[in-house]
């Protein structure tokens, strides 16, 4: 993996602001092919870059670590009472929903 050469793998000039569903972001983190951290101006990190194996050739996602912390807290406090899954033939994978 070219983890130290992200600028050669992705065009920063083509960056765009977008929103992503929480489930999609979690899936990218769990199945990350690329997972890199961006250093802050002082000690520590300010953001992470992630691309799942499935999406690695299409785009790289940048997420502020403050947002990651907020999302992890939200997920940690959620207690699903039902889970539904079905096989999506178009994707060739399962779609899982919990509520």
C-alpha positions as CSV (number, residue, x, y, z in Angstrom):
1,X,0.0,0.0,0.0
2,X,1.2,3.5,-0.8
3,X,0.1,5.0,2.6
4,X,2.6,7.8,2.5
5,X,1.8,8.8,-1.1
6,X,-1.9,9.8,-0.9
7,X,-1.2,12.9,-2.9
8,X,-0.1,10.7,-5.8
9,X,-3.1,8.4,-5.5
10,X,-5.9,11.1,-5.2
11,X,-6.4,14.5,-6.7
12,X,-6.8,17.0,-3.8
13,X,-7.8,19.7,-6.4
14,X,-10.9,17.6,-7.1
15,X,-11.9,17.7,-3.5
16,X,-15.6,18.3,-2.7
17,X,-17.6,18.6,0.4
18,X,-20.2,15.8,0.8
19,X,-22.2,14.0,3.4
20,X,-22.1,10.3,4.0
21,X,-24.4,8.1,5.9
22,X,-23.2,6.9,9.2
23,X,-23.5,3.3,8.1
24,X,-21.3,3.9,5.0
25,X,-18.7,5.7,7.0
26,X,-18.5,2.9,9.6
27,X,-18.3,0.4,6.8
28,X,-15.3,2.3,5.3
29,X,-13.6,2.4,8.7
30,X,-14.1,-1.3,9.3
31,X,-13.0,-2.4,5.9
32,X,-10.4,0.3,5.4
33,X,-7.8,-0.3,2.7
34,X,-6.4,3.2,3.4
35,X,-6.5,4.7,6.9
36,X,-4.2,7.6,7.5
37,X,-4.2,10.4,10.1
38,X,-3.6,14.1,9.5
39,X,-1.4,15.9,12.0
40,X,-2.8,19.0,13.7
41,X,-0.9,22.3,14.1
42,X,0.1,21.3,17.6
43,X,0.6,17.8,19.1
44,X,-2.0,15.2,18.1
45,X,-4.2,14.6,15.1
46,X,-7.0,16.6,13.6
47,X,-8.5,14.3,10.9
48,X,-8.3,10.9,9.3
49,X,-8.4,9.8,5.7
50,X,-10.2,6.5,4.9
51,X,-11.0,4.5,1.8
52,X,-12.5,1.1,2.0
53,X,-11.3,-1.7,-0.2
54,X,-14.6,-1.4,-2.2
55,X,-14.3,2.4,-2.7
56,X,-10.5,2.9,-2.8
57,X,-10.3,3.5,-6.6
58,X,-13.1,6.1,-6.6
59,X,-12.5,8.5,-3.7
60,X,-10.8,9.2,-0.4
61,X,-12.9,10.4,2.6
62,X,-11.5,13.0,5.1
63,X,-13.2,13.1,8.4
64,X,-12.5,15.5,11.4
65,X,-11.6,13.4,14.5
66,X,-14.1,15.5,16.5
67,X,-16.8,14.2,14.2
68,X,-15.5,10.6,14.5
69,X,-15.7,11.0,18.3
70,X,-19.2,12.4,18.1
71,X,-20.3,9.5,15.8
72,X,-18.7,6.8,18.0
73,X,-20.6,8.2,21.1
74,X,-23.9,8.2,19.1
75,X,-23.4,4.6,18.1
76,X,-22.2,3.5,21.5
77,X,-25.5,4.8,23.0
78,X,-27.7,3.1,20.4
79,X,-29.2,-0.2,21.3
80,X,-30.9,-1.8,18.3
81,X,-33.9,-3.9,19.0
82,X,-34.2,-5.4,15.5
83,X,-31.9,-6.4,12.8
84,X,-32.9,-7.1,9.2
85,X,-30.6,-8.3,6.4
86,X,-31.1,-9.3,2.8
87,X,-28.9,-10.2,-0.1
88,X,-28.5,-7.4,-2.7
89,X,-27.9,-9.1,-6.0
90,X,-26.8,-5.8,-7.7
91,X,-24.1,-5.2,-5.1
92,X,-23.3,-8.9,-4.6
93,X,-23.4,-8.4,-0.8
94,X,-25.7,-8.2,2.1
95,X,-27.6,-5.1,3.2
96,X,-28.0,-4.9,6.9
97,X,-30.3,-2.6,8.8
98,X,-30.6,-2.3,12.6
99,X,-33.1,-0.2,14.5
